[in-house]
Amino acid sequence: MRVRRPIRLVAAAVSFAVGGSLAVASATPALAVTKPAPVVKPVATPVDYFGMHVSNLGVARYLPSKATVGSVRLWDTGTTWADVQPTPTTWNWTRLDAAVAQAVRNHQKPMIVLGQTPAWASSQPTLDLGKGLPAGSTATPSHLTYWRAYVDAVVARYYRKGVREFQTWNEPNGGLFFTGTPTQMASLNLAAYQALHAGTVVKTKKRVKGRTVTVSTVKRKYPLASLVGPGFTSRRAPAITWMSKYLASTGGKYADINAVHLYSNPGKGPEDAIAQLVTVRRYLKKYKLDTLPVYATEVSFGGPVGGIGAPEKITEANQAAYVSRFLLLARAQGVARTYWYAWDVHGRLGVELTKADNRTLTPAGKAYSVTRTWMAYPLVDCTRARTNTYTCTIKLRRGHGYIVWNPTKRVGMLAPAGTVSVTSVLGVKKKTKAKAKLVITSSPQYIASTV
């Protein structure tokens, strides 16, 4: 069968005359002969790439559809170490049991975040940062044995309930959730890794070149369990320095999956978050950890730096555009999974996916769902032209889809050969023919082509 290569799109700058008529700066061919420098490599998109935070998980009346969201991260769900083990001999599994059960019933892979320290186990039991966290919860445990026992109990209980991923800690380098040193966090991480990778040595005899030899192998107790490293913040230089010290330590090198939290800087969009990802990857490569998958275990926009303060005000149109652009660019950059923050949190960030009823989708929520349908087919690549226009190419069963936007200006473009429709990020579809004049804005548009 002959395979047709996707066409390249070229966008020209446009100006708007008085009255709003469109003037194309130059006659722009539908087929491009230039090759914009690729910024990413071809990837595919599994359903669990689309992860979510649901603070009411376990008691939530409404959850995102399993067709839209394939995984959930248990954070801000009342399921930290301090919640689960309030005293040395008291275990409160109720909320965590309910959260895991609801996620599993909805066919969404749950990830359990293992911190924060209960006061009785804390090296600083009265430490209170005044930011709404329980006293002592941000300090390292006074004895590593407390942490080991807790991790062992959680993994043993929830592995058999279907949980396969456990994360060491939330944002230890941001100054809000952990006040210990990078070395102390690395020790906690190593202990968690050892718990998940525990096993027994099995000895078998084999014949090798006429001789009988004994071969020792380790049979893991939890063969499918994975440790996700701490979710590092990446907006501020001190946080990056802290992360670097952690990765340089021995315990920081033990993880099955790397994790980063991608919140853009104030006034910036998804492209800024992707720039942070590039910085984090540089450090992962420096410490020879770049072969591991990367999860963005928290993602959103408009949040105050440091987590304290009023959120940035972002228009509904930009909220929708940011969601779509991030999902596309992060996947194109090789991120294995994203966890949006959050489905049912209101008033804390600049992007909200649902209204106050936690059910009705906002424009950003609609954009999330629409982009998910676009990405149901393989993402071939994303490129950026000299005009700063981005084009992400989707391989369809017949033809291609081209998702196009420009984050900085409006540009004109002729619809490529084979065009049959153009769909907005909110799912509004319009029949369109090849060579039709299109206006590319900061909001992604999906051009369906039979070619």
DANOR-V919836 format. One record per run of one state. SS is the DSSP state (helix for helix, strand for strand, loop for the rest). FROM is the first residue (numbers start at 1). LEN is the number of residues. Records with the same first field share a line. If there is no record, write none. Layout:
BEGIN
SS->FROM-LEN, FROM-LEN
END
This chain:
BEGIN
loop->1-11, 17-5, 25-13, 39-4, 44-3, 53-18, 75-6, 85-2, 88-2, 91-3, 106-3, 114-5, 123-18, 142-2, 160-5, 168-2, 171-11, 197-2, 209-2, 221-5, 229-2, 234-3, 249-2, 254-3, 264-6, 287-6, 301-15, 333-4, 341-13, 355-6, 362-1, 375-4, 385-4, 396-4, 407-4, 415-4, 425-4, 432-5, 441-4, 450-2
strand->12-5, 22-3, 38-1, 43-1, 50-3, 71-4, 87-1, 90-1, 109-5, 122-1, 141-1, 165-3, 170-1, 199-10, 211-10, 226-3, 231-3, 257-7, 293-8, 337-4, 354-1, 361-1, 379-6, 389-7, 400-7, 411-4, 419-6, 429-3, 437-4, 445-5
helix->47-3, 81-4, 94-12, 119-3, 144-16, 182-15, 237-12, 251-3, 270-17, 316-17, 363-12
END
